[in-house]
Amino acid sequence: MYPTENLEKDGVQFHDWAFPDGDSPPPEFLNQWFELLESIAAKKDSASKPTIAVHCSAGLERAPEFVCCALIEFGMDPADALALVRKHRKDALNKKQVSYVLGYKKSKKRKLSLSDGVCCIV
């Protein structure tokens, strides 16, 4: 990890969900990720749209997988989620992760959906 103090002084929050590169995220990390998205949506006011940055070392495996799972969890078809992420990050996800994303099933009914447009994930 790198120093975060300067960004934190400016109000940027960090969440460290480390797991091996090339693997899929553990369920508890996904649940924490979805809860974070829902908590941000709950705080949203009509004048702002929060931006959430997701990254890993190269931005090709773990971060795109988190984004795909969020898109699916909040209403997008798995194949559409994968296509959208790959539109913006061409080589995102290895074969094992693609299989995981395409087989991912929503875990439960969430409090928000993609149509709510409550944040921007980059």
Solvent accessible surface area in square Angstrom, and as a share of the most:
residue,aa,sasa,rsa
1,M,163,0.73
2,Y,95,0.36
3,P,113,0.71
4,T,15,0.09
5,E,106,0.48
6,N,111,0.57
7,L,86,0.43
8,E,84,0.38
9,K,156,0.66
10,D,119,0.62
11,G,59,0.57
12,V,67,0.38
13,Q,131,0.58
14,F,58,0.24
15,H,89,0.40
16,D,94,0.49
17,W,50,0.17
18,A,75,0.58
19,F,16,0.07
20,P,87,0.55
21,D,91,0.47
22,G,13,0.12
23,D,47,0.24
24,S,27,0.18
25,P,5,0.03
26,P,37,0.23
27,P,99,0.62
28,E,95,0.43
29,F,40,0.17
30,L,8,0.04
31,N,64,0.33
32,Q,80,0.36
33,W,5,0.02
34,F,1,0.00
35,E,101,0.45
36,L,28,0.14
37,L,6,0.03
38,E,20,0.09
39,S,48,0.31
40,I,36,0.18
41,A,16,0.13
42,A,88,0.68
43,K,156,0.66
44,K,69,0.29
45,D,82,0.43
46,S,117,0.76
47,A,99,0.77
48,S,58,0.38
49,K,116,0.49
50,P,37,0.23
51,T,92,0.54
52,I,17,0.09
53,A,81,0.63
54,V,32,0.18
55,H,116,0.52
56,C,20,0.12
57,S,106,0.68
58,A,65,0.50
59,G,15,0.14
60,L,63,0.31
61,E,39,0.18
62,R,45,0.16
63,A,7,0.06
64,P,9,0.06
65,E,0,0.00
66,F,10,0.04
67,V,24,0.14
68,C,0,0.00
69,C,0,0.00
70,A,1,0.01
71,L,20,0.10
72,I,5,0.03
73,E,0,0.00
74,F,10,0.04
75,G,54,0.52
76,M,49,0.22
77,D,76,0.39
78,P,30,0.19
79,A,55,0.42
80,D,80,0.41
81,A,0,0.00
82,L,17,0.08
83,A,62,0.48
84,L,66,0.33
85,V,14,0.08
86,R,88,0.32
87,K,155,0.66
88,H,135,0.60
89,R,106,0.39
90,K,169,0.72
91,D,99,0.52
92,A,0,0.00
93,L,9,0.04
94,N,47,0.24
95,K,184,0.78
96,K,120,0.51
97,Q,0,0.00
98,V,25,0.15
99,S,77,0.49
100,Y,72,0.27
101,V,0,0.00
102,L,85,0.42
103,G,45,0.43
104,Y,25,0.10
105,K,157,0.66
106,K,103,0.44
107,S,70,0.45
108,K,122,0.52
109,K,182,0.77
110,R,17,0.06
111,K,181,0.77
112,L,30,0.15
113,S,43,0.27
114,L,73,0.36
115,S,106,0.69
116,D,73,0.38
117,G,35,0.34
118,V,20,0.12
119,C,31,0.19
120,C,55,0.33
121,I,48,0.24
122,V,99,0.57
